[in-house]
Amino acid sequence: MLAEWQSLTIEAEKISASLPESMRDAFFELVLYPTKASALVNELYITAGRNALCAVQGRASTNDLAARVRDLFRAHAELSESYNHMLAHAKWDHMMDQTHIGYTYWQQPPVNAMPKVSEIKTPAAAKLGVALEGSALAWPGSSGEATLPPFDVFNRQRRYIDIFNRGQEPFTFSIATNVPWIILSESQGKIEKERRVWISVDWDAAPVGLAGGYLKIGGNAQEVVVTVNASRPPDLRRETLNGFVESEGNVSMEAVHYDKKVDGPSARWEKIDDLGRTLSSMTVFPVTAQSVTPPRDSPCLEYRLYLFDPHTIEVEAILAPTLNFVPGRGLRYAISFDDEAPQVIDALAQNTVKDWETSVKDSVRKVKSTRSLSGTGYHILKFWMVDPGVVLQKLVVNLGGVKPSYLGPPESYHHGGYELTPH
């Protein structure tokens, strides 16, 4: 997110610099200020979050991040002052006075409040610290095994390890692996405060099946062992995959990346470009279509996915926050796997004030349903129309691996199919 905001800001500044002087105030008001202010606020909150994490882990960089939060808060105030007092000779004075940092509910805070930051006192002597992608823990000092999130031959992930100092004096580190297929971005170096090392897998050398290895990270007479797990199924290859594939206990699919679309006699699914938090959406046209009972006369979207030993699974449909616009009726769709009978689901079955507040806050409605499924291999997930007005943005099949997040897991690797294209 931070990288995207920074990229937008750079682009907006380049455009501003290319404009005639007479147009720059208008561009600042309409484009450059909203872009820069949004970038600053996002970086402010992200940096405050990193400061909190680093304080818990005892990183020497904690206080630097606290100082960065203060600088960002000050920079944002100065940017608002520029809008009020410099833009068009103070034509829009007080326009940016409304508080907007420190919200805890819908009402604005009384003053802009900088996010809370932490500062720690670090000892003079150097001390090794290791943190892993996907975990808030740090070693040495945390109970349990230090294990990186898994690698698989389809997604070919690149994972990181942060090697950091819990003291003030610098130290040197080294990393050794016990297997040749683990690739390191670097294996030794000097740590002043912290360094990020990237881990990947040489898939030409990795064993077929499930394989394990480890890293030994040493520094300042301390050592941390990190486990690395990699999966390269013997009967499924990246090039021959036809659909999505399970990874890390889930399959995440953008609605527009269906394998097959089946129209009904009087209704059909169509794509709406860019309507969605992560890509685009699929909805039923015409919007005046009559409700149907699937499978009869029901347009259907089909998604082909490869699962490893499924049992009880949860399917989350991420929908646009449509309201129950027809009196006495909810907002229904149906889901089925393979040749089973469609299961009708009402997206508004739990239509409390709290549910409405959540859908407004998130700009989507998330609806979950569970079912049993067996058999390693390909399955077809079918998403059926029941009522018009359903706008599907994304489907997430959870086999036990989905972790809490705002946007949900990133889209799973997919290859082949109707509209499917490889990463």
N, C-alpha and C positions, 0 to 999 in steps of 0.2 A: 504493500500500500504506500509506504513511504517513498519508494523508488518511483512509483507512478505519479505521485504528487510532485516530486522534484522534477520529473520529466515535463509535466504540464507547465510548471512554473517557468522552466527554462524556455519552453516554446512560447509562452505568453510574453516573456521579457524580450525575446528576439523580435516578435511581431511589433511590440510597442516601440522598440528602438528603430524599426524600419518605417514607422509612420511619420507624417509631417507633424511638427510641433502642435499645430492647431487641433489635431485629432487625438492627442495623447491623453488629455484629461478625460474625454469620453470613453476611450479604451480602458483607462485605469478604473473608472467607475463601473463599467459593465463587465470587464473581463479580468484585468490584471489584479485588481484588489480582491475580488472573490477567490481567484486562484491562489494568490499568495497567502491570504488569510486562512483559507482552508488547509493549505499545506502546513502552515505554522501550527494551527490547532491540532492537526493530526500528529505532527511530529512531537508536539508538546505532550500529548497523552501517551504516545508510544514510548517516548523517552522516560516519562514518569513511571510507566510500567516496567521498563528495563531497569530503572533505578531500584524499584522495589524488589525485583528478582535478584539483582546483584547484591543488594544489602543482605538478603537472606543467605546467599551463597558465600558471602564474605569477600567479594572481589575488591581489589584495590581500585578498580575503576568506578566504584559506587559514587564517590564524591564528585568525580568529573561529570557524571550523568546528572547529579543534583544541580551542579552549576549550569549545565546545559539547559535544564528545565527553566531555571531562572532567566537565562539569556533569551530563551524562546518566548517566555511570558512577557518580557520587556520588549522584545522585537514586535510582538503582536500589538502591544499597546501603542508603540510608536507608529506602526502602520495605520492603526485606527486614527491616531492624531493627524497623520498626514492626510487622510481622507477628509477629516473635519476641517483642518485649518490651512491646508496647502492646495487641495484640489480646487481648481477654478477660482482661486483667490478666496477661499473659505465660503464659496457659494453654498456648500452642503454642510455647514457647521452643525454639529450635534447628530448628524445622520447615523454615525456609528457609535453613539453613546449607549445604546441598549446592551445590557450585559448578556454574555453568551458563553462564558467559561465557568464551569462549576455547577452545571445543571444536575439535579438529583431526581427531579420529576418534571411534569409539564410546565410548571411556572418558572419564570426566569429567576435566577439568584439575585439577591440584593446588590451584590458587587461581583465583578470578575474575580474569581478566586483561583489562584494557582494550585494545581494538583499537589497533594502532599508529597514531599520527598524525604528520603532518609540519608543520613550521613553516618559513617562508621569510622572508628579509630583502628588503623591497621598497624600491626607490629613492625618494627624495623627489619627483622629477619625475614628473608624470603620464605614462602611456603606454597607448595604446589596445590592447585585446584583444577578439577576437571569437571566440565558440565557437558551434557549430551543433548543433541536435538531431541525434542519431544518429551523432555523431562525438566521439572523445576528443581530436581535434586542436584547435589554436587558431591564429588568424591575427592579425597578421602573424607570420611565422616558420615556418610549416609549408609543406612542399613540396606541390604539387598544387593543384588548383582548389577553392575553397570552394563547395560545392554542397549545398543543402538536400535532404532526401529528397523524392521526387516528390509532386505533388498530382494527384488525379484527381477527376472530376466526380461519381463515385459515393460515395466516402468523404468528400469535401469536408473534407480534413484542415486542421487549424490547426497550423502549425509554429512553433518558437521560435528566436530568436537571442539569445544572452547577450552583451551588450556590457559589458565589465568593465575595471577599472583595474589596471594592473600597477605602479602607483606610489602615492604617498600624496596628492599634490595632486589635487583634483577637476578635471574637464574637461567641456566640452560636446560632444555628439555630434549628428550629423544623418544622416538616411537619405534618399536620393533613388532613385526607381525610373525605369526607362526605358520602362515600359508602364503604361497606366492600370488594367489588371485586377489588379495586385498591391495588396493592401490591407495597411496597417500599423496596428498598435494605437497607435503613436506614431511620429513622424518626427524628433523632436528632444528634447533634454533634457540634464540634468546628471548626470554619473556621479561619485558619491563612491567606491563600490566596485564595484557591478554593477547591471545592469538587464536584465530580460527583455522583449524585444519580440516580439509575436506576428504571424505572417505568415499571410494567408489569400488566397483568390482570389475575385474577383467573377465567378461563372460565367456570368452574363448577358452580360458583356462579353468573356470569354475567347474566343480564336479556336477554331474547330472543328479537331480533330486535335491534333497535338503542338505545343506552343507553348513558347517560352523567353523569359525576361527576366532582369534582374539588379537587384541592389540595390548602391548605393554607400554604404558606411558610412564616415563621416569623423569624426575627432576628434583634437585635439592635433597637427595637421599630418600625420596619418597617414590612410591610406585602405585599406579592404578591400572587394573586389568579391565578391558572393555570387550564384551562379547559381540561378535558380528555373525549374523545369520543370513544366509542367501538361499533363494529357491530358484531351481531351474528344472521344471517338470520334464520327465522323459518323453511324455506322449503329447506334448503341446508346444509348438514353436511360435515365435513372434510373427514369422512370415506367413504361417498357415492359419493363424487365428482368424475366426470369422465372427466378429462381434466384440462385446466387452469381456473383460476378464476380471475375476475377483482378485483383490489385492488388499492386504492388511485387514481382512475380515469385512470388506464391503465392496459394493459396486455402485459407483456414482455416475449418473448418465444425464447429460443435457437433453431436454425434451426434443429438441430439433434433430438429435442424432439417432433417430429411430432406424430400425432395420427395414421395416415395411409399413406402409400406410394403406389401410383398407377403407375405402369410402362406403357410406351407406347410400340407400336410394334417394334420400332427401337431405342428407347432411354430410359434412366432410371435415376433417381436421386440416387446418392451414397454419402456416408459419407467420408469426408477427415479429419482424426483425427488431432486435434491440429492446424488446419488452421483457425485462428480466434482470435479476440482480447479477447473474453470472454470464448470460448469453442472450438467448431469445426465447420465445414461447410458442406453444401450439394451442390453438383454440378451435372451437366448432363454428363453422359457417354453414348456412346463414344464421345470424344471431336469433332469428325468429323460429328456428327449427323446433319441432315438437319433441318432447321427452320420449325416450324409447326404453325398452327393457332388453338389455343385451342377453344373448348374442344377436337376436333377431333385429335386423335393420339398423344395427349400431355401428357407426364408424369406429375404427380401431387403430391404435398405434402399437406396433410390435417392436420389442427390444430383445435382441439375442445376447445372452450372456453365458459365460462359462464359469461354473461354480465348483469349488473343491469341497466335497462331502458336506452338503448343506443339511440342516435339520430344521429347527424353528428359526424362521427369518422374519424380519420386520421390513415392510416397504413404506418408505416415507415419500409422499407426494408433496412437492413444494409448488403451491398454487398462488396466483395473484389473489389479493384479498377481496374477492367478489362478495357482495352481500346477498342475502336471501331476498332477491327482488320479486319473486313470485309468492304471493300470500299463501300460507298453508303448505309450503314446500321448501325443502332445504336446497342443497346444491350437491347433486349426486354424480358420481362416476363409478366405474367398476374396474376391478383388477382380477386377472387370472394368470396362472402359469400353465404353459403347454396346452393340454386339451381339457383342463378342468373347467367346471362351470364358473362363470364370472361371479365375483363377490361384490355386491353393491355397497358402496360406502358414501355416507353423507358427510361432506366436508364441514357442515355447520351443525353436526349433531351436538357438539359442545359449544353452543353459541352464547356463552355468558359474556357479561361486560368485560371480565378479565381477558377472555379469549379475543374479544374485539380490540381491546387495548393493545394486546400483543401483536395482532395482525397489523394494526396501524403503525406501531413502533417499528416492526420489522419489514413492513411493506410486502409481506407474503403471509400466507396461511399454510402451516405445516400440518399434514394429516397423516397419521400412522395407522397401519393395520398389520396384523401378524397372521402367519400361516405356517404349515409344515410342508417341507419339500425334501425329497430324497434323490440321491443319484448324482455322483460326480459327472460333470460333463456339461453339454449345452442345454439351456432351458430358454424358453420364450416367455417373456413377460408381456402381457397384453393389457393395454390401458384403453378401456371402452368408454364411449359417450353414454351417459344416461340423460343428463340435463344440459341444455346450452348454458353458456356463461362460465363454464369451467375453463380456466386458462392455466395450462400446465407449463411450469418452468423447468423442473428438474425432478428426477426420481433417484432415490437412494435406497439400495437394498442392503440392509444391515444384517450381517451374519455374526455380530458380536464385536466388531472392531471399530465402530464409529465412535469418535471422541467428540466431546462438546466443542462446538465452534459456531461462529455466527453464520458463515456462508455454507457450512457443511463441508464434507471432504471434496477435494478437487476431483475433476472428472477422471474416471478410470481409463486406463489404456484401452484403445479399441482399434480394430483393423478390419477392413472389408465391409460388406453390407451395402444397403441402399444409399444412405447419405453419409456413411461412416468413412472417415479418412484417418490414416495413421498420424500419430504425433510427429 
